[in-house]
Amino acid sequence: MATATAHSNLSRPGFVPATDPQNNKTKKKSIRLTLWPLVAATFFMVSGGTYGTEDIVHGAGYGKAILILLLTPLLWSLPTAFMIGELSSALPFEGGYYAWVRRAMGNFWGFQEAWLSLIASIFDMAIYPTLFVAYLTRMFPWFQENHRGVAVALGVVVVCAALNIMGVKVVSTTSLWLFFALSAPFAAIFVLAPFKIHALANAVTKPTTSNVDILGGLLICMWNYMGWDNASTIATEVERPQRTYPRAMLVAVAIVCVTYVLPFAAMWMTGLPAGAWETGAWADVAQLMGGPVLRIALVAGGMMSGFGMFNALVMSYSRLPLAMAQDGMLPRVFGKLHPKSRAPWVAIIALAVGWGLALNLGFERLVTLDIMIYGASLTLEFVALICLRIREPELKRPFRVPGGLFGAISVGIPPVLLLGFAIIRSEHEAVMGISSLWFGVVVIAAGVVAYLINRALKPAGWAVAAAPNPELVA
């Protein structure tokens, strides 16, 4: 861990982000993540399966929804995966995207990257316990009464925090098994669909309350393909990160796309009206396709999806306060590690409290805020890619975005354009009596204020960062 006794102004690019050499010695290869556990963890950090995509069909209809689900990864996910593949292979440091931006553009922008990511996590992480409860109440409406649903959601937060304190191996292994378990009901629906062609055209379903239109469906699709950079924050806990990260990103993009498109393509064959879809509707669809047994399996899968996404993202977000504490940007207490699992237990608990406080916000409002604030942090990562190409052309890049500097610039254009659309759309949502757009502006501006306060408390500058463990990048 970087010490507070050696200080330097690290605002210039080119410094080496912090790692903890002593802690790295304890991270033996046996507890590091290999390709498939990393793919599984990335799958949950981004997707969690087909759950949460129902409103896309409601807003756009089957044909347009499938087209959106196919085009979005090409314009949004694949460029992001390329950017992450290059930066994570070149700079496999604790804190991931925070370390990239800080190295490329200095302390101010590094701090803003971490601020935006952590604030976005408050809205992002509240979504997954909400989905858990949405599927639970499909089977047990009793949980909709009073504050029982909120109590269940808080239980998800507590359990996932405890699992993460137990370490990355527990989280990644859990993610791998959850992936197979939640995919099984959709595989069954895909197999059964050819036997029910046009059979559900007049099916009676539960009345929907969704008011999502085609533009709202696109936003939800962007959210369902969002978060590829989250896996980068655990780089020091991944086996051979230069090779593993690019492969994991590309494999995960393909898996996520397939898990979204195939189930809806199968249901289109059955003739089920697009208006029957809303968040949690897969439970009713499973009842129509395979009876109560498949319904129970799918409801359980929906709960596992929300749980798995939250669980994997706790692992990702908690490494940001850890890296910032090692760099001296946060109090050293956030750098405390569990003596056995080496998990940043103080950071996990502190973030869990913030996530729990956001549980009462609605699903669509959470998605809108999440995309807007996350989008600002993602834009900084694309800028960091370009800055590092210009300032450090000799930096070893085991994986490189093709096309030279032009390719590095071009790869960020489609995602940024989509983010611009999301920002414009955010004017239609309100938070605390103001539009989501202005709420987001206030949150972003608060990051500048927080940086200035941090600088005032540390006039001598932040701690000198330690060099990475050579064994890590071998």
C-alpha positions in Angstrom: 0.0 0.0 0.0 1.3 3.5 -0.8 2.5 5.2 2.3 1.7 8.8 3.3 5.3 9.6 4.2 6.4 10.2 0.6 4.5 12.9 -1.3 4.7 14.2 -4.8 2.5 16.1 -7.2 1.3 13.4 -9.5 -0.8 15.6 -11.7 1.4 14.9 -14.7 0.6 11.8 -16.8 3.0 8.9 -16.7 3.0 7.9 -13.1 2.5 4.2 -12.1 -0.8 3.6 -10.3 -0.7 2.0 -6.9 -0.7 -1.6 -6.0 0.1 -3.2 -2.8 3.3 -5.3 -3.2 3.0 -6.9 0.2 -0.6 -7.9 -0.5 0.3 -9.1 -4.0 2.7 -11.6 -2.4 -0.3 -13.2 -0.7 -2.3 -13.4 -4.0 -1.0 -16.7 -5.2 -2.0 -17.9 -8.6 -4.4 -20.4 -7.1 -6.8 -17.5 -6.0 -6.5 -15.5 -9.2 -9.3 -15.5 -11.8 -8.7 -17.4 -15.0 -10.6 -16.9 -18.3 -14.0 -18.5 -17.7 -14.5 -17.3 -14.1 -13.7 -13.8 -15.5 -16.1 -14.2 -18.4 -18.8 -15.3 -15.9 -18.1 -12.3 -13.6 -18.1 -9.9 -16.6 -21.4 -11.5 -17.8 -23.0 -10.5 -14.5 -21.4 -7.1 -14.3 -22.9 -6.3 -17.7 -26.0 -8.5 -18.2 -27.2 -11.2 -15.9 -29.2 -12.8 -18.6 -32.4 -11.9 -20.5 -34.1 -10.6 -17.3 -34.6 -6.8 -17.4 -35.0 -6.7 -21.2 -38.8 -7.2 -21.3 -39.6 -3.5 -21.7 -37.6 -3.3 -24.9 -40.1 -5.5 -26.7 -43.0 -3.6 -25.0 -41.7 -0.3 -26.4 -40.4 -1.3 -29.8 -42.2 -4.6 -30.8 -40.4 -7.8 -31.6 -38.7 -6.9 -34.9 -37.4 -3.6 -33.8 -36.4 -4.9 -30.4 -34.3 -7.7 -31.9 -32.8 -5.2 -34.3 -31.9 -2.9 -31.4 -30.5 -5.9 -29.4 -28.3 -6.8 -32.4 -27.1 -3.3 -33.3 -26.5 -2.0 -29.8 -23.5 -4.4 -29.1 -22.0 -3.3 -32.5 -22.3 0.4 -31.7 -22.0 0.3 -27.9 -20.5 -2.9 -26.5 -17.9 -3.9 -29.1 -16.2 -0.5 -29.3 -16.1 -0.4 -25.5 -14.7 -3.9 -25.3 -11.9 -3.0 -27.8 -11.0 0.1 -25.7 -11.0 -1.9 -22.5 -9.0 -4.7 -24.1 -6.2 -2.3 -25.0 -6.1 -0.4 -21.7 -6.5 -3.4 -19.4 -3.8 -5.3 -21.2 -1.4 -2.3 -21.2 -2.2 -1.1 -17.6 -3.5 -4.0 -15.5 -3.6 -2.1 -12.3 -5.8 -2.0 -9.2 -8.7 0.3 -9.8 -8.8 -0.3 -13.6 -10.4 2.6 -15.4 -9.6 5.0 -12.6 -5.9 4.2 -13.0 -6.1 4.5 -16.8 -7.6 8.0 -16.7 -5.3 9.2 -13.9 -2.3 8.1 -15.9 -3.5 9.6 -19.1 -4.8 12.9 -17.9 -3.6 13.5 -14.3 -5.1 13.6 -10.8 -8.1 15.8 -11.5 -9.6 13.7 -14.2 -8.6 10.4 -12.4 -10.6 11.7 -9.3 -13.5 12.6 -11.5 -13.5 9.2 -13.1 -13.7 7.5 -9.7 -16.3 10.0 -8.5 -18.6 9.5 -11.5 -18.2 5.7 -11.3 -19.0 5.5 -7.6 -22.0 7.9 -7.9 -23.3 5.9 -10.9 -23.0 2.8 -8.8 -25.5 4.1 -6.3 -28.2 4.2 -8.9 -26.9 1.1 -10.8 -26.7 -1.1 -7.8 -30.2 -0.3 -6.6 -31.6 -1.8 -9.8 -30.6 -5.4 -9.1 -32.2 -5.9 -5.7 -35.3 -4.2 -7.4 -35.2 -6.9 -10.1 -34.8 -9.6 -7.5 -37.9 -8.4 -5.7 -39.8 -7.9 -9.0 -39.4 -11.6 -9.8 -40.0 -12.7 -6.2 -43.4 -10.9 -6.1 -44.4 -12.7 -9.4 -44.5 -15.9 -7.4 -45.3 -14.5 -3.9 -47.4 -11.3 -4.2 -47.3 -11.1 -0.3 -43.9 -9.4 -0.6 -45.5 -6.4 -2.4 -47.3 -5.4 0.8 -46.0 -2.8 3.2 -42.2 -2.6 3.1 -41.5 -6.3 2.7 -40.0 -5.9 -0.7 -37.5 -3.3 0.5 -36.6 -5.6 3.4 -35.8 -8.4 0.9 -33.8 -6.0 -1.2 -31.8 -5.0 1.8 -31.2 -8.6 2.5 -29.7 -9.0 -1.0 -27.3 -6.1 -0.3 -26.2 -7.7 3.0 -25.7 -11.2 1.7 -23.7 -10.0 -1.3 -21.5 -7.8 0.8 -20.8 -10.8 3.0 -19.9 -13.0 0.0 -17.5 -10.3 -1.3 -15.8 -10.0 2.0 -15.1 -13.8 1.6 -13.0 -13.0 -1.6 -13.0 -12.9 -5.4 -12.8 -16.7 -5.8 -16.1 -17.1 -4.0 -17.8 -14.4 -6.1 -16.5 -15.7 -9.4 -17.3 -19.3 -8.7 -20.8 -18.3 -7.6 -21.2 -16.3 -10.9 -20.2 -19.3 -13.0 -22.8 -21.6 -11.4 -25.5 -18.9 -11.4 -24.9 -18.4 -15.2 -25.8 -22.0 -15.9 -28.7 -22.1 -13.5 -30.4 -18.9 -14.9 -29.8 -19.8 -18.5 -31.6 -23.2 -18.3 -35.2 -21.9 -18.3 -34.5 -19.8 -21.4 -33.0 -22.7 -23.1 -36.2 -24.6 -22.4 -38.3 -21.8 -23.8 -36.1 -21.7 -26.9 -36.6 -25.5 -27.4 -40.4 -25.4 -26.8 -41.1 -22.4 -29.0 -41.2 -24.3 -32.4 -44.0 -26.4 -30.9 -46.1 -23.3 -30.1 -45.9 -21.3 -33.4 -48.7 -18.7 -33.3 -50.3 -20.6 -30.3 -50.1 -17.6 -28.0 -51.5 -14.9 -30.3 -54.7 -14.7 -28.1 -53.2 -15.7 -24.8 -54.5 -13.9 -21.7 -51.7 -12.3 -19.7 -51.5 -10.1 -16.7 -52.3 -6.4 -17.6 -49.1 -4.4 -17.9 -48.3 -1.1 -16.3 -45.3 -0.3 -18.5 -45.3 3.0 -20.3 -42.0 2.5 -22.0 -41.8 3.7 -25.7 -39.3 2.8 -28.4 -36.8 5.4 -27.2 -37.2 4.2 -23.6 -36.6 0.7 -24.9 -33.3 1.8 -26.5 -32.2 3.3 -23.2 -33.0 0.1 -21.4 -31.1 -1.8 -24.1 -28.1 0.4 -23.6 -28.3 -0.3 -19.9 -28.4 -4.0 -20.5 -25.2 -3.8 -22.6 -23.5 -1.4 -20.1 -20.6 -2.0 -17.7 -17.8 -3.7 -19.7 -15.2 -1.7 -17.8 -16.3 -2.9 -14.4 -14.2 -6.0 -14.6 -11.0 -3.9 -15.1 -10.9 -2.8 -11.4 -9.9 -6.3 -10.3 -6.9 -6.6 -12.6 -4.4 -7.5 -9.8 -6.6 -10.5 -9.0 -6.7 -11.9 -12.6 -4.3 -14.5 -14.0 -2.2 -13.1 -16.9 -4.4 -10.0 -17.3 -2.8 -8.8 -20.6 -4.0 -12.0 -22.3 -7.1 -12.8 -20.3 -8.9 -9.5 -20.4 -9.2 -9.0 -24.2 -10.3 -12.6 -24.7 -12.8 -12.4 -21.8 -14.3 -9.1 -23.2 -14.9 -10.5 -26.7 -16.3 -13.8 -25.5 -18.6 -12.1 -23.0 -20.0 -9.7 -25.7 -21.0 -12.7 -27.9 -22.6 -14.6 -25.0 -24.6 -11.6 -23.8 -25.9 -10.9 -27.3 -27.0 -14.5 -27.8 -28.7 -14.7 -24.4 -30.7 -11.5 -25.3 -31.7 -12.2 -28.9 -32.5 -16.0 -29.0 -35.3 -16.0 -26.3 -37.2 -13.1 -27.9 -36.8 -14.5 -31.4 -38.3 -17.8 -30.1 -41.2 -15.9 -28.4 -41.9 -13.9 -31.6 -42.7 -17.3 -33.2 -45.4 -18.0 -30.7 -47.4 -14.8 -31.6 -47.5 -13.4 -28.0 -48.4 -9.7 -28.3 -45.6 -7.3 -27.7 -47.8 -5.3 -25.3 -47.8 -8.2 -22.9 -44.2 -7.5 -21.9 -43.0 -5.6 -18.9 -40.3 -6.0 -16.2 -40.8 -9.4 -14.7 -43.1 -10.7 -17.5 -40.9 -13.7 -18.3 -42.5 -15.4 -15.3 -46.0 -15.3 -17.1 -44.4 -16.3 -20.4 -42.8 -19.4 -18.8 -46.2 -20.4 -17.4 -47.7 -20.2 -20.9 -44.8 -22.1 -22.4 -44.1 -24.9 -19.9 -46.6 -24.6 -17.0 -45.9 -24.0 -13.3 -42.6 -25.9 -13.2 -41.0 -23.7 -15.8 -42.6 -20.6 -14.2 -41.0 -21.5 -10.9 -37.6 -22.2 -12.6 -37.7 -18.8 -14.4 -38.7 -16.8 -11.4 -35.9 -18.4 -9.5 -33.6 -17.6 -12.4 -34.8 -13.9 -12.3 -33.9 -13.7 -8.7 -30.5 -15.3 -9.3 -29.9 -12.8 -12.1 -30.5 -9.8 -9.8 -28.5 -11.4 -7.1 -25.6 -12.4 -9.4 -25.3 -9.0 -11.0 -25.3 -7.2 -7.6 -22.8 -9.8 -6.2 -20.3 -9.4 -9.1 -20.6 -5.6 -9.2 -19.8 -5.3 -5.4 -16.5 -7.0 -6.3 -15.8 -4.4 -9.0 -16.9 -1.1 -7.4 -15.3 -1.9 -4.0 -11.8 -1.8 -5.7 -12.2 1.9 -6.5 -12.1 3.1 -2.9 -9.2 0.6 -2.3 -7.1 2.0 -5.2 -7.9 5.6 -4.2 -6.9 4.9 -0.6 -3.6 3.4 -1.8 -3.0 6.6 -3.9 -3.9 8.8 -0.9 -7.1 10.2 -2.5 -9.2 8.7 0.3 -8.6 8.0 4.0 -6.4 4.9 4.5 -9.2 3.1 6.3 -10.7 2.3 2.8 -7.6 0.4 2.0 -8.0 -2.1 4.8 -8.1 -5.7 3.6 -9.6 -8.8 5.2 -6.7 -10.8 6.7 -7.8 -14.0 5.0 -9.6 -13.1 1.8 -7.7 -9.8 1.1 -11.0 -8.2 0.2 -11.4 -4.5 0.9 -14.0 -5.0 3.6 -14.3 -1.4 4.8 -15.0 -0.2 1.2 -17.5 -3.0 0.7 -19.5 -2.1 3.9 -19.4 1.7 3.2 -20.6 1.3 -0.4 -23.3 -1.2 0.7 -24.8 1.5 3.0 -25.0 4.0 0.1 -26.6 1.4 -2.3 -29.2 0.5 0.3 -30.3 4.1 0.6 -31.2 4.2 -3.1 -33.5 1.2 -3.1 -36.8 3.1 -3.3 -36.2 4.8 -6.6 -38.2 3.4 -9.6 -36.6 1.1 -12.2 -36.8 3.4 -15.3 -35.6 6.4 -13.3 -32.6 4.4 -12.0 -31.7 3.3 -15.5 -31.8 6.9 -16.9 -29.6 8.3 -14.1 -27.3 5.3 -14.3 -26.7 5.7 -18.1 -26.1 9.5 -17.9 -23.6 9.5 -15.1 -21.9 6.3 -16.2 -21.7 7.7 -19.7 -19.6 10.6 -18.5 -17.1 8.3 -16.9 -17.0 6.0 -20.0 -16.3 9.1 -22.2 -13.3 9.9 -20.0 -12.0 6.3 -20.7 -12.2 6.8 -24.5 -10.4 10.1 -24.1 -7.7 8.3 -22.0 -7.3 5.8 -24.8 -6.5 8.6 -27.2 -4.2 10.5 -24.8 -2.1 7.4 -24.0 -1.7 6.7 -27.8 -0.4 10.3 -28.2 1.7 10.6 -25.0 3.0 7.1 -24.6 3.2 5.6 -28.1 5.9 3.2 -26.9 3.7 1.7 -24.1 3.6 -2.0 -24.4 0.1 -3.0 -25.6 -0.4 -6.7 -25.9 -3.9 -6.0 -27.4 -4.4 -2.9 -29.5 -7.5 -1.3 -31.1 -6.8 -1.6 -34.9 -6.4 1.3 -37.2 -3.7 3.3 -35.4 -4.6 6.7 -33.9 -7.6 7.0 -36.3 -8.9 3.7 -35.0 -8.5 4.8 -31.4 -10.5 8.0 -32.1 -13.1 6.4 -34.2 -13.9 3.6 -31.8 -15.3 6.0 -29.3 -17.6 7.9 -31.7 -20.7 5.6 -31.7 -20.8 5.1 -27.9 -20.5 8.8 -27.3 -23.3 9.6 -29.8 -25.6 7.1 -28.0 -24.7 8.7 -24.7 -25.7 12.1 -26.2 -29.1 10.6 -27.0 -29.4 9.3 -23.4 -28.6 12.8 -22.0 -31.3 14.4 -24.2 -33.8 11.7 -23.1 -33.0 12.3 -19.4 -34.9 15.6 -19.5 -38.1 13.6 -19.5 -37.4 12.0 -16.1 -37.6 13.9 -12.8 -35.6 13.4 -9.5 -36.3 15.4 -6.4 -38.4 17.8 -8.4 -35.8 18.6 -11.1 -35.1 16.9 -14.4 -32.6 14.0 -14.5 -30.4 16.0 -16.8 -30.0 18.8 -14.2 -29.7 16.3 -11.4 -26.8 14.7 -13.3 -25.2 18.1 -13.9 -25.3 18.8 -10.1 -23.8 15.4 -9.4 -21.0 15.9 -11.9 -20.3 19.4 -10.5 -20.2 18.0 -7.0 -17.2 15.9 -8.1 -15.2 19.1 -8.9 -16.1 20.4 -5.4 -15.1 17.1 -3.8 -11.7 17.3 -5.6 -11.0 20.8 -4.4 -11.8 19.8 -0.9 -9.6 16.8 -1.2 -6.7 19.0 -2.5 -7.3 21.5 0.4 -6.9 18.7 2.9 -3.8 17.4 1.2 -1.9 20.6 0.1 1.4 18.6 -0.2 -0.1 16.3 -2.8 -1.0 12.6 -2.8 1.2 9.7 -1.8 3.7 8.4 -4.3 2.3 5.3 -6.0 4.2 2.1 -5.7 5.4 0.2 -8.8 3.3 -2.8 -9.8 4.4 -6.3 -8.9 6.5 -7.7 -11.8 4.9 -11.1 -11.2 1.5 -9.6 -11.9 2.3 -8.5 -15.4 4.4 -11.5 -16.4 
